[in-house]
Amino acid sequence: MKKIYLLSTGGTIEKVYSEQRGVVENRVSKLDRYLRVLRLPESDICSSSLMNKDSLEMTDQDRADVVAKVRELAGEGIPIVITHGTDTMVETGRAIEAAFPALKIPVVLTGAMTPLGFEGSDGLQNLTESLMAAQLLAPGVYIVIHGQVFPVSKVRKDKDKATFVPA
């Protein structure tokens, strides 16, 4: 059985609609509910929520907390997938890359342009692809989204195309 750490930081993938406020917002992590519907018979996914923020609200301290958690887990030699808001995902990925120049595991960041559970959401596809990629990629830091894999140092978000493209 292949073990994978799944860390949640929030972002659009985790957003829910608040009827009271009439907005889409981060409240509680909902990844575990979606993991239960995936067929992952040979995978042991250990999930935990670090925070539940829109990535535009993430601070340098939040990024330092993500790096600290990666540091805590990386020594186990187990791949890590991090769900993250797409607006500053590359920034967090580059902070991880800078902190670990000789990383020995793949660290994959993913997210969604439309929240999990919303019609047309790309979240479940991106989560599934990231879990697969984490088992296959060489050590390093990557963005996995929309059927594509990018080294974090060679990618940027293209807001007009609503996806990521080579930098």
VMD Tcl script that builds the backbone (N, CA, C; Angstrom):
set m [mol new atoms 501]
animate dup $m
set s [atomselect $m all]
$s set {name element resname resid chain x y z} {
  {N N MET 1 A 0.846 -1.182 0.000}
  {CA C MET 1 A 0.000 0.000 0.000}
  {C C MET 1 A 0.887 1.238 0.000}
  {N N LYS 2 A 0.570 2.195 -0.859}
  {CA C LYS 2 A 1.347 3.423 -1.009}
  {C C LYS 2 A 0.750 4.522 -0.120}
  {N N LYS 3 A 1.568 5.037 0.788}
  {CA C LYS 3 A 1.126 6.102 1.682}
  {C C LYS 3 A 1.407 7.452 1.034}
  {N N ILE 4 A 0.464 8.375 1.175}
  {CA C ILE 4 A 0.607 9.743 0.674}
  {C C ILE 4 A 0.055 10.677 1.745}
  {N N TYR 5 A 0.797 11.731 2.022}
  {CA C TYR 5 A 0.281 12.777 2.902}
  {C C TYR 5 A -0.487 13.782 2.052}
  {N N LEU 6 A -1.681 14.160 2.495}
  {CA C LEU 6 A -2.499 15.180 1.843}
  {C C LEU 6 A -2.713 16.306 2.836}
  {N N LEU 7 A -2.160 17.469 2.518}
  {CA C LEU 7 A -2.277 18.640 3.375}
  {C C LEU 7 A -3.190 19.660 2.718}
  {N N SER 8 A -4.117 20.179 3.474}
  {CA C SER 8 A -5.055 21.171 2.950}
  {C C SER 8 A -4.738 22.543 3.519}
  {N N THR 9 A -4.721 23.535 2.628}
  {CA C THR 9 A -4.546 24.918 3.086}
  {C C THR 9 A -5.773 25.771 2.771}
  {N N GLY 10 A -6.758 25.183 2.104}
  {CA C GLY 10 A -7.956 25.936 1.738}
  {C C GLY 10 A -7.984 26.201 0.251}
  {N N GLY 11 A -8.292 27.422 -0.119}
  {CA C GLY 11 A -8.378 27.780 -1.524}
  {C C GLY 11 A -9.741 27.450 -2.099}
  {N N THR 12 A -9.907 27.728 -3.371}
  {CA C THR 12 A -11.192 27.519 -4.039}
  {C C THR 12 A -11.651 26.077 -3.955}
  {N N ILE 13 A -10.733 25.120 -4.028}
  {CA C ILE 13 A -11.113 23.708 -3.999}
  {C C ILE 13 A -11.946 23.385 -2.753}
  {N N GLU 14 A -11.731 24.107 -1.652}
  {CA C GLU 14 A -12.411 23.855 -0.385}
  {C C GLU 14 A -13.597 24.799 -0.104}
  {N N LYS 15 A -13.860 25.716 -1.006}
  {CA C LYS 15 A -14.898 26.713 -0.724}
  {C C LYS 15 A -16.307 26.118 -0.752}
  {N N VAL 16 A -17.178 26.733 0.039}
  {CA C VAL 16 A -18.589 26.377 0.098}
  {C C VAL 16 A -19.415 27.652 -0.068}
  {N N TYR 17 A -20.655 27.472 -0.471}
  {CA C TYR 17 A -21.554 28.613 -0.624}
  {C C TYR 17 A -22.260 28.876 0.697}
  {N N SER 18 A -22.193 30.110 1.185}
  {CA C SER 18 A -22.891 30.512 2.398}
  {C C SER 18 A -24.203 31.187 2.002}
  {N N GLU 19 A -25.313 30.498 2.264}
  {CA C GLU 19 A -26.624 31.080 1.937}
  {C C GLU 19 A -26.902 32.323 2.766}
  {N N GLN 20 A -26.463 32.320 4.020}
  {CA C GLN 20 A -26.706 33.461 4.897}
  {C C GLN 20 A -25.992 34.718 4.399}
  {N N ARG 21 A -24.762 34.549 3.919}
  {CA C ARG 21 A -23.971 35.700 3.497}
  {C C ARG 21 A -24.017 35.925 1.994}
  {N N GLY 22 A -24.470 34.910 1.236}
  {CA C GLY 22 A -24.540 35.050 -0.215}
  {C C GLY 22 A -23.185 35.082 -0.892}
  {N N VAL 23 A -22.188 34.416 -0.282}
  {CA C VAL 23 A -20.839 34.400 -0.827}
  {C C VAL 23 A -20.275 32.982 -0.797}
  {N N VAL 24 A -19.240 32.775 -1.588}
  {CA C VAL 24 A -18.486 31.528 -1.546}
  {C C VAL 24 A -17.286 31.792 -0.658}
  {N N GLU 25 A -17.088 30.934 0.367}
  {CA C GLU 25 A -16.026 31.189 1.331}
  {C C GLU 25 A -15.422 29.899 1.861}
  {N N ASN 26 A -14.258 30.025 2.475}
  {CA C ASN 26 A -13.622 28.889 3.135}
  {C C ASN 26 A -14.184 28.781 4.547}
  {N N ARG 27 A -14.670 27.597 4.882}
  {CA C ARG 27 A -15.209 27.353 6.223}
  {C C ARG 27 A -14.517 26.168 6.873}
  {N N VAL 28 A -14.806 24.973 6.371}
  {CA C VAL 28 A -14.205 23.751 6.912}
  {C C VAL 28 A -13.693 22.910 5.755}
  {N N SER 29 A -12.702 22.089 6.047}
  {CA C SER 29 A -12.153 21.223 5.010}
  {C C SER 29 A -13.192 20.180 4.613}
  {N N LYS 30 A -13.309 19.931 3.330}
  {CA C LYS 30 A -14.247 18.914 2.848}
  {C C LYS 30 A -13.566 17.840 2.010}
  {N N LEU 31 A -12.228 17.824 2.026}
  {CA C LEU 31 A -11.500 16.856 1.209}
  {C C LEU 31 A -11.780 15.412 1.600}
  {N N ASP 32 A -11.887 15.127 2.891}
  {CA C ASP 32 A -12.117 13.738 3.312}
  {C C ASP 32 A -13.385 13.164 2.703}
  {N N ARG 33 A -14.420 13.982 2.586}
  {CA C ARG 33 A -15.679 13.519 1.976}
  {C C ARG 33 A -15.441 13.086 0.534}
  {N N TYR 34 A -14.610 13.807 -0.196}
  {CA C TYR 34 A -14.342 13.474 -1.593}
  {C C TYR 34 A -13.361 12.310 -1.717}
  {N N LEU 35 A -12.449 12.190 -0.790}
  {CA C LEU 35 A -11.531 11.052 -0.814}
  {C C LEU 35 A -12.293 9.735 -0.684}
  {N N ARG 36 A -13.385 9.744 0.087}
  {CA C ARG 36 A -14.174 8.520 0.280}
  {C C ARG 36 A -14.838 8.024 -1.001}
  {N N VAL 37 A -15.057 8.896 -1.978}
  {CA C VAL 37 A -15.711 8.456 -3.220}
  {C C VAL 37 A -14.710 8.004 -4.277}
  {N N LEU 38 A -13.432 8.252 -4.047}
  {CA C LEU 38 A -12.418 7.827 -5.009}
  {C C LEU 38 A -12.057 6.365 -4.778}
  {N N ARG 39 A -11.745 5.674 -5.853}
  {CA C ARG 39 A -11.277 4.301 -5.750}
  {C C ARG 39 A -9.756 4.327 -5.672}
  {N N LEU 40 A -9.249 4.166 -4.462}
  {CA C LEU 40 A -7.812 4.206 -4.212}
  {C C LEU 40 A -7.417 2.977 -3.389}
  {N N PRO 41 A -7.633 1.775 -3.939}
  {CA C PRO 41 A -7.443 0.559 -3.144}
  {C C PRO 41 A -6.019 0.312 -2.667}
  {N N GLU 42 A -5.040 0.822 -3.350}
  {CA C GLU 42 A -3.647 0.585 -2.971}
  {C C GLU 42 A -3.002 1.817 -2.353}
  {N N SER 43 A -3.833 2.783 -1.911}
  {CA C SER 43 A -3.305 4.023 -1.355}
  {C C SER 43 A -3.805 4.242 0.069}
  {N N ASP 44 A -2.921 4.707 0.903}
  {CA C ASP 44 A -3.243 5.103 2.265}
  {C C ASP 44 A -3.047 6.619 2.326}
  {N N ILE 45 A -4.151 7.366 2.217}
  {CA C ILE 45 A -4.091 8.819 2.195}
  {C C ILE 45 A -4.265 9.341 3.619}
  {N N CYS 46 A -3.250 10.003 4.131}
  {CA C CYS 46 A -3.282 10.580 5.474}
  {C C CYS 46 A -3.489 12.077 5.329}
  {N N SER 47 A -4.701 12.524 5.585}
  {CA C SER 47 A -5.010 13.936 5.337}
  {C C SER 47 A -5.054 14.742 6.624}
  {N N SER 48 A -4.640 15.999 6.499}
  {CA C SER 48 A -4.750 16.934 7.607}
  {C C SER 48 A -4.914 18.340 7.049}
  {N N SER 49 A -5.595 19.161 7.813}
  {CA C SER 49 A -5.846 20.543 7.420}
  {C C SER 49 A -4.893 21.462 8.174}
  {N N LEU 50 A -4.074 22.201 7.415}
  {CA C LEU 50 A -3.162 23.160 8.035}
  {C C LEU 50 A -3.859 24.487 8.314}
  {N N MET 51 A -4.729 24.859 7.376}
  {CA C MET 51 A -5.483 26.108 7.475}
  {C C MET 51 A -6.582 26.020 6.429}
  {N N ASN 52 A -7.473 26.963 6.406}
  {CA C ASN 52 A -8.532 26.968 5.396}
  {C C ASN 52 A -8.738 28.405 4.941}
  {N N LYS 53 A -7.826 28.858 4.062}
  {CA C LYS 53 A -7.792 30.254 3.634}
  {C C LYS 53 A -7.821 30.364 2.120}
  {N N ASP 54 A -8.374 31.455 1.659}
  {CA C ASP 54 A -8.194 31.844 0.271}
  {C C ASP 54 A -6.713 32.171 0.129}
  {N N SER 55 A -6.099 31.740 -0.952}
  {CA C SER 55 A -4.647 31.941 -1.067}
  {C C SER 55 A -4.259 33.415 -1.138}
  {N N LEU 56 A -5.165 34.285 -1.537}
  {CA C LEU 56 A -4.857 35.718 -1.545}
  {C C LEU 56 A -4.731 36.268 -0.126}
  {N N GLU 57 A -5.253 35.522 0.859}
  {CA C GLU 57 A -5.168 35.937 2.259}
  {C C GLU 57 A -3.989 35.291 2.982}
  {N N MET 58 A -3.258 34.420 2.293}
  {CA C MET 58 A -2.119 33.760 2.938}
  {C C MET 58 A -0.995 34.757 3.188}
  {N N THR 59 A -0.374 34.607 4.344}
  {CA C THR 59 A 0.720 35.490 4.752}
  {C C THR 59 A 2.055 34.744 4.637}
  {N N ASP 60 A 3.131 35.482 4.836}
  {CA C ASP 60 A 4.448 34.852 4.868}
  {C C ASP 60 A 4.507 33.818 5.992}
  {N N GLN 61 A 3.841 34.113 7.117}
  {CA C GLN 61 A 3.818 33.150 8.227}
  {C C GLN 61 A 3.066 31.882 7.829}
  {N N ASP 62 A 1.970 32.038 7.077}
  {CA C ASP 62 A 1.240 30.858 6.592}
  {C C ASP 62 A 2.139 29.994 5.713}
  {N N ARG 63 A 2.889 30.628 4.836}
  {CA C ARG 63 A 3.817 29.875 3.977}
  {C C ARG 63 A 4.895 29.201 4.809}
  {N N ALA 64 A 5.376 29.899 5.820}
  {CA C ALA 64 A 6.369 29.303 6.725}
  {C C ALA 64 A 5.774 28.095 7.447}
  {N N ASP 65 A 4.503 28.159 7.793}
  {CA C ASP 65 A 3.835 27.019 8.437}
  {C C ASP 65 A 3.742 25.832 7.485}
  {N N VAL 66 A 3.472 26.100 6.201}
  {CA C VAL 66 A 3.433 25.026 5.206}
  {C C VAL 66 A 4.820 24.401 5.075}
  {N N VAL 67 A 5.844 25.237 4.969}
  {CA C VAL 67 A 7.222 24.739 4.861}
  {C C VAL 67 A 7.574 23.907 6.096}
  {N N ALA 68 A 7.180 24.367 7.282}
  {CA C ALA 68 A 7.478 23.631 8.518}
  {C C ALA 68 A 6.806 22.261 8.513}
  {N N LYS 69 A 5.584 22.195 8.025}
  {CA C LYS 69 A 4.880 20.903 7.972}
  {C C LYS 69 A 5.549 19.974 6.964}
  {N N VAL 70 A 5.966 20.507 5.825}
  {CA C VAL 70 A 6.688 19.695 4.847}
  {C C VAL 70 A 7.991 19.193 5.474}
  {N N ARG 71 A 8.674 20.056 6.209}
  {CA C ARG 71 A 9.926 19.661 6.880}
  {C C ARG 71 A 9.652 18.510 7.858}
  {N N GLU 72 A 8.575 18.620 8.602}
  {CA C GLU 72 A 8.210 17.594 9.578}
  {C C GLU 72 A 7.952 16.239 8.900}
  {N N LEU 73 A 7.315 16.249 7.742}
  {CA C LEU 73 A 6.921 15.005 7.073}
  {C C LEU 73 A 7.950 14.471 6.082}
  {N N ALA 74 A 8.758 15.340 5.500}
  {CA C ALA 74 A 9.634 14.951 4.393}
  {C C ALA 74 A 10.626 13.860 4.772}
  {N N GLY 75 A 11.056 13.825 6.006}
  {CA C GLY 75 A 12.022 12.830 6.434}
  {C C GLY 75 A 11.501 11.405 6.387}
  {N N GLU 76 A 10.195 11.249 6.299}
  {CA C GLU 76 A 9.608 9.909 6.248}
  {C C GLU 76 A 9.696 9.288 4.853}
  {N N GLY 77 A 10.063 10.111 3.847}
  {CA C GLY 77 A 10.189 9.579 2.495}
  {C C GLY 77 A 8.862 9.293 1.819}
  {N N ILE 78 A 7.818 9.952 2.273}
  {CA C ILE 78 A 6.459 9.733 1.754}
  {C C ILE 78 A 6.038 10.953 0.939}
  {N N PRO 79 A 5.516 10.741 -0.281}
  {CA C PRO 79 A 5.082 11.880 -1.109}
  {C C PRO 79 A 4.037 12.737 -0.389}
  {N N ILE 80 A 4.025 14.022 -0.749}
  {CA C ILE 80 A 3.096 14.977 -0.145}
  {C C ILE 80 A 2.317 15.684 -1.248}
  {N N VAL 81 A 0.998 15.748 -1.074}
  {CA C VAL 81 A 0.125 16.545 -1.939}
  {C C VAL 81 A -0.449 17.655 -1.073}
  {N N ILE 82 A -0.427 18.877 -1.601}
  {CA C ILE 82 A -0.947 20.034 -0.874}
  {C C ILE 82 A -2.031 20.682 -1.716}
  {N N THR 83 A -3.247 20.778 -1.159}
  {CA C THR 83 A -4.284 21.543 -1.849}
  {C C THR 83 A -4.127 23.000 -1.433}
  {N N HIS 84 A -4.307 23.879 -2.412}
  {CA C HIS 84 A -3.938 25.286 -2.207}
  {C C HIS 84 A -4.736 26.133 -3.180}
  {N N GLY 85 A -5.006 27.359 -2.818}
  {CA C GLY 85 A -5.620 28.294 -3.750}
  {C C GLY 85 A -4.693 28.570 -4.917}
  {N N THR 86 A -5.267 28.745 -6.081}
  {CA C THR 86 A -4.458 28.860 -7.292}
  {C C THR 86 A -3.765 30.212 -7.445}
  {N N ASP 87 A -4.266 31.256 -6.802}
  {CA C ASP 87 A -3.677 32.586 -7.005}
  {C C ASP 87 A -2.247 32.705 -6.490}
  {N N THR 88 A -1.930 32.041 -5.384}
  {CA C THR 88 A -0.570 32.134 -4.844}
  {C C THR 88 A 0.080 30.756 -4.671}
  {N N MET 89 A -0.453 29.766 -5.351}
  {CA C MET 89 A 0.084 28.409 -5.281}
  {C C MET 89 A 1.553 28.357 -5.689}
  {N N VAL 90 A 1.899 29.035 -6.757}
  {CA C VAL 90 A 3.282 29.019 -7.240}
  {C C VAL 90 A 4.199 29.645 -6.182}
  {N N GLU 91 A 3.769 30.705 -5.560}
  {CA C GLU 91 A 4.576 31.362 -4.529}
  {C C GLU 91 A 4.878 30.404 -3.366}
  {N N THR 92 A 3.864 29.685 -2.912}
  {CA C THR 92 A 4.072 28.711 -1.835}
  {C C THR 92 A 4.976 27.575 -2.308}
  {N N GLY 93 A 4.755 27.095 -3.528}
  {CA C GLY 93 A 5.601 26.039 -4.080}
  {C C GLY 93 A 7.054 26.449 -4.159}
  {N N ARG 94 A 7.287 27.686 -4.544}
  {CA C ARG 94 A 8.673 28.173 -4.635}
  {C C ARG 94 A 9.294 28.341 -3.249}
  {N N ALA 95 A 8.475 28.672 -2.251}
  {CA C ALA 95 A 8.992 28.745 -0.879}
  {C C ALA 95 A 9.422 27.360 -0.406}
  {N N ILE 96 A 8.647 26.347 -0.745}
  {CA C ILE 96 A 9.011 24.967 -0.394}
  {C C ILE 96 A 10.291 24.575 -1.120}
  {N N GLU 97 A 10.347 24.873 -2.407}
  {CA C GLU 97 A 11.530 24.532 -3.204}
  {C C GLU 97 A 12.784 25.208 -2.647}
  {N N ALA 98 A 12.675 26.462 -2.252}
  {CA C ALA 98 A 13.823 27.192 -1.706}
  {C C ALA 98 A 14.281 26.603 -0.372}
  {N N ALA 99 A 13.323 26.115 0.411}
  {CA C ALA 99 A 13.650 25.555 1.721}
  {C C ALA 99 A 14.282 24.171 1.633}
  {N N PHE 100 A 14.060 23.472 0.504}
  {CA C PHE 100 A 14.534 22.093 0.362}
  {C C PHE 100 A 15.250 21.906 -0.971}
  {N N PRO 101 A 16.470 22.419 -1.103}
  {CA C PRO 101 A 17.174 22.296 -2.384}
  {C C PRO 101 A 17.524 20.855 -2.757}
  {N N ALA 102 A 17.529 19.942 -1.776}
  {CA C ALA 102 A 17.840 18.530 -2.055}
  {C C ALA 102 A 16.684 17.636 -1.616}
  {N N LEU 103 A 15.486 18.030 -1.977}
  {CA C LEU 103 A 14.283 17.291 -1.603}
  {C C LEU 103 A 14.366 15.852 -2.109}
  {N N LYS 104 A 13.932 14.907 -1.297}
  {CA C LYS 104 A 14.033 13.494 -1.654}
  {C C LYS 104 A 12.680 12.854 -1.970}
  {N N ILE 105 A 11.637 13.664 -1.995}
  {CA C ILE 105 A 10.282 13.189 -2.297}
  {C C ILE 105 A 9.610 14.166 -3.256}
  {N N PRO 106 A 8.566 13.718 -3.951}
  {CA C PRO 106 A 7.766 14.683 -4.701}
  {C C PRO 106 A 6.791 15.407 -3.768}
  {N N VAL 107 A 6.696 16.704 -3.948}
  {CA C VAL 107 A 5.686 17.525 -3.279}
  {C C VAL 107 A 4.850 18.131 -4.396}
  {N N VAL 108 A 3.561 17.836 -4.387}
  {CA C VAL 108 A 2.657 18.253 -5.453}
  {C C VAL 108 A 1.639 19.233 -4.885}
  {N N LEU 109 A 1.512 20.394 -5.534}
  {CA C LEU 109 A 0.475 21.350 -5.163}
  {C C LEU 109 A -0.616 21.308 -6.221}
  {N N THR 110 A -1.856 21.374 -5.762}
  {CA C THR 110 A -2.993 21.386 -6.674}
  {C C THR 110 A -4.109 22.214 -6.061}
  {N N GLY 111 A -5.102 22.497 -6.860}
  {CA C GLY 111 A -6.247 23.269 -6.404}
  {C C GLY 111 A -7.347 23.176 -7.430}
  {N N ALA 112 A -8.172 24.204 -7.488}
  {CA C ALA 112 A -9.292 24.202 -8.422}
  {C C ALA 112 A -9.676 25.628 -8.776}
  {N N MET 113 A -10.228 25.763 -9.958}
  {CA C MET 113 A -10.777 27.050 -10.380}
  {C C MET 113 A -12.236 27.173 -9.935}
  {N N THR 114 A -12.888 26.021 -9.733}
  {CA C THR 114 A -14.278 25.963 -9.268}
  {C C THR 114 A -14.331 24.997 -8.094}
  {N N PRO 115 A -15.002 25.353 -6.988}
  {CA C PRO 115 A -14.980 24.517 -5.791}
  {C C PRO 115 A -15.506 23.091 -6.008}
  {N N LEU 116 A -14.958 22.165 -5.207}
  {CA C LEU 116 A -15.467 20.797 -5.180}
  {C C LEU 116 A -16.963 20.834 -4.894}
  {N N GLY 117 A -17.722 20.037 -5.624}
  {CA C GLY 117 A -19.162 19.965 -5.412}
  {C C GLY 117 A -19.968 20.928 -6.264}
  {N N PHE 118 A -19.326 21.915 -6.858}
  {CA C PHE 118 A -20.027 22.834 -7.739}
  {C C PHE 118 A -20.048 22.232 -9.139}
  {N N GLU 119 A -21.103 22.489 -9.883}
  {CA C GLU 119 A -21.176 21.990 -11.252}
  {C C GLU 119 A -19.986 22.520 -12.053}
  {N N GLY 120 A -19.362 21.634 -12.789}
  {CA C GLY 120 A -18.217 22.018 -13.603}
  {C C GLY 120 A -16.920 22.139 -12.825}
  {N N SER 121 A -16.910 21.672 -11.571}
  {CA C SER 121 A -15.692 21.771 -10.777}
  {C C SER 121 A -14.581 20.913 -11.363}
  {N N ASP 122 A -13.396 21.465 -11.349}
  {CA C ASP 122 A -12.202 20.727 -11.753}
  {C C ASP 122 A -11.485 20.136 -10.549}
  {N N GLY 123 A -12.028 20.325 -9.368}
  {CA C GLY 123 A -11.360 19.931 -8.134}
  {C C GLY 123 A -11.097 18.447 -7.988}
  {N N LEU 124 A -12.096 17.618 -8.248}
  {CA C LEU 124 A -11.912 16.181 -8.063}
  {C C LEU 124 A -10.911 15.620 -9.076}
  {N N GLN 125 A -10.976 16.096 -10.303}
  {CA C GLN 125 A -10.000 15.677 -11.313}
  {C C GLN 125 A -8.594 16.058 -10.867}
  {N N ASN 126 A -8.410 17.292 -10.438}
  {CA C ASN 126 A -7.083 17.757 -10.035}
  {C C ASN 126 A -6.568 17.005 -8.813}
  {N N LEU 127 A -7.448 16.730 -7.856}
  {CA C LEU 127 A -7.059 15.976 -6.668}
  {C C LEU 127 A -6.634 14.563 -7.058}
  {N N THR 128 A -7.434 13.905 -7.891}
  {CA C THR 128 A -7.122 12.541 -8.325}
  {C C THR 128 A -5.798 12.492 -9.081}
  {N N GLU 129 A -5.625 13.408 -10.021}
  {CA C GLU 129 A -4.377 13.445 -10.794}
  {C C GLU 129 A -3.170 13.704 -9.896}
  {N N SER 130 A -3.339 14.537 -8.897}
  {CA C SER 130 A -2.235 14.858 -7.994}
  {C C SER 130 A -1.833 13.665 -7.143}
  {N N LEU 131 A -2.820 12.910 -6.681}
  {CA C LEU 131 A -2.519 11.712 -5.898}
  {C C LEU 131 A -1.767 10.689 -6.740}
  {N N MET 132 A -2.138 10.563 -8.006}
  {CA C MET 132 A -1.427 9.660 -8.917}
  {C C MET 132 A -0.014 10.188 -9.198}
  {N N ALA 133 A 0.082 11.470 -9.510}
  {CA C ALA 133 A 1.378 12.064 -9.842}
  {C C ALA 133 A 2.360 11.939 -8.680}
  {N N ALA 134 A 1.874 12.104 -7.460}
  {CA C ALA 134 A 2.754 12.027 -6.291}
  {C C ALA 134 A 3.415 10.656 -6.177}
  {N N GLN 135 A 2.780 9.646 -6.728}
  {CA C GLN 135 A 3.339 8.292 -6.685}
  {C C GLN 135 A 4.328 8.033 -7.818}
  {N N LEU 136 A 4.312 8.873 -8.848}
  {CA C LEU 136 A 5.108 8.616 -10.045}
  {C C LEU 136 A 6.251 9.597 -10.287}
  {N N LEU 137 A 6.133 10.803 -9.769}
  {CA C LEU 137 A 7.120 11.845 -10.061}
  {C C LEU 137 A 8.424 11.660 -9.296}
  {N N ALA 138 A 9.487 12.168 -9.878}
  {CA C ALA 138 A 10.788 12.219 -9.210}
  {C C ALA 138 A 10.719 13.255 -8.086}
  {N N PRO 139 A 11.655 13.215 -7.158}
  {CA C PRO 139 A 11.672 14.238 -6.109}
  {C C PRO 139 A 11.701 15.651 -6.697}
  {N N GLY 140 A 10.984 16.553 -6.053}
  {CA C GLY 140 A 10.901 17.940 -6.491}
  {C C GLY 140 A 9.556 18.524 -6.101}
  {N N VAL 141 A 9.334 19.757 -6.491}
  {CA C VAL 141 A 8.080 20.460 -6.190}
  {C C VAL 141 A 7.378 20.748 -7.504}
  {N N TYR 142 A 6.107 20.371 -7.586}
  {CA C TYR 142 A 5.336 20.439 -8.825}
  {C C TYR 142 A 3.958 21.055 -8.596}
  {N N ILE 143 A 3.418 21.608 -9.678}
  {CA C ILE 143 A 2.009 21.973 -9.761}
  {C C ILE 143 A 1.380 20.943 -10.700}
  {N N VAL 144 A 0.314 20.279 -10.233}
  {CA C VAL 144 A -0.425 19.323 -11.059}
  {C C VAL 144 A -1.857 19.816 -11.136}
  {N N ILE 145 A -2.275 20.126 -12.373}
  {CA C ILE 145 A -3.619 20.692 -12.554}
  {C C ILE 145 A -4.030 20.545 -14.019}
  {N N HIS 146 A -5.280 20.229 -14.239}
  {CA C HIS 146 A -5.860 20.135 -15.584}
  {C C HIS 146 A -5.086 19.193 -16.501}
  {N N GLY 147 A -4.697 18.043 -15.952}
  {CA C GLY 147 A -4.012 17.042 -16.760}
  {C C GLY 147 A -2.581 17.392 -17.115}
  {N N GLN 148 A -2.004 18.344 -16.400}
  {CA C GLN 148 A -0.640 18.784 -16.690}
  {C C GLN 148 A 0.212 18.748 -15.429}
  {N N VAL 149 A 1.511 18.555 -15.619}
  {CA C VAL 149 A 2.480 18.570 -14.529}
  {C C VAL 149 A 3.538 19.615 -14.864}
  {N N PHE 150 A 3.780 20.523 -13.921}
  {CA C PHE 150 A 4.773 21.570 -14.123}
  {C C PHE 150 A 5.745 21.607 -12.944}
  {N N PRO 151 A 7.055 21.659 -13.189}
  {CA C PRO 151 A 7.966 21.996 -12.096}
  {C C PRO 151 A 7.599 23.402 -11.609}
  {N N VAL 152 A 7.579 23.601 -10.300}
  {CA C VAL 152 A 7.083 24.870 -9.759}
  {C C VAL 152 A 7.902 26.062 -10.233}
  {N N SER 153 A 9.155 25.846 -10.585}
  {CA C SER 153 A 9.995 26.957 -11.043}
  {C C SER 153 A 9.738 27.340 -12.499}
  {N N LYS 154 A 8.885 26.565 -13.184}
  {CA C LYS 154 A 8.651 26.818 -14.604}
  {C C LYS 154 A 7.166 26.926 -14.944}
  {N N VAL 155 A 6.394 27.542 -14.059}
  {CA C VAL 155 A 4.949 27.634 -14.274}
  {C C VAL 155 A 4.418 28.966 -13.764}
  {N N ARG 156 A 3.308 29.369 -14.360}
  {CA C ARG 156 A 2.597 30.555 -13.871}
  {C C ARG 156 A 1.108 30.354 -14.138}
  {N N LYS 157 A 0.282 31.049 -13.370}
  {CA C LYS 157 A -1.155 30.997 -13.586}
  {C C LYS 157 A -1.512 31.987 -14.686}
  {N N ASP 158 A -2.312 31.524 -15.637}
  {CA C ASP 158 A -2.837 32.385 -16.697}
  {C C ASP 158 A -4.310 32.613 -16.378}
  {N N LYS 159 A -4.609 33.773 -15.807}
  {CA C LYS 159 A -5.981 34.062 -15.382}
  {C C LYS 159 A -6.947 34.123 -16.563}
  {N N ASP 160 A -6.486 34.586 -17.717}
  {CA C ASP 160 A -7.362 34.662 -18.885}
  {C C ASP 160 A -7.788 33.277 -19.358}
  {N N LYS 161 A -6.879 32.315 -19.288}
  {CA C LYS 161 A -7.174 30.946 -19.711}
  {C C LYS 161 A -7.709 30.082 -18.571}
  {N N ALA 162 A -7.685 30.611 -17.349}
  {CA C ALA 162 A -8.130 29.891 -16.152}
  {C C ALA 162 A -7.423 28.556 -15.985}
  {N N THR 163 A -6.098 28.595 -16.160}
  {CA C THR 163 A -5.276 27.398 -15.971}
  {C C THR 163 A -3.832 27.839 -15.743}
  {N N PHE 164 A -2.954 26.878 -15.686}
  {CA C PHE 164 A -1.532 27.157 -15.541}
  {C C PHE 164 A -0.834 26.868 -16.856}
  {N N VAL 165 A 0.235 27.621 -17.112}
  {CA C VAL 165 A 0.984 27.497 -18.357}
  {C C VAL 165 A 2.470 27.575 -18.036}
  {N N PRO 166 A 3.316 27.107 -18.951}
  {CA C PRO 166 A 4.757 27.221 -18.714}
  {C C PRO 166 A 5.171 28.682 -18.546}
  {N N ALA 167 A 6.092 28.913 -17.635}
  {CA C ALA 167 A 6.586 30.279 -17.390}
  {C C ALA 167 A 7.665 30.633 -18.378}
}
mol reanalyze $m
mol bondsrecalc $m
mol representation Tube
mol addrep $m
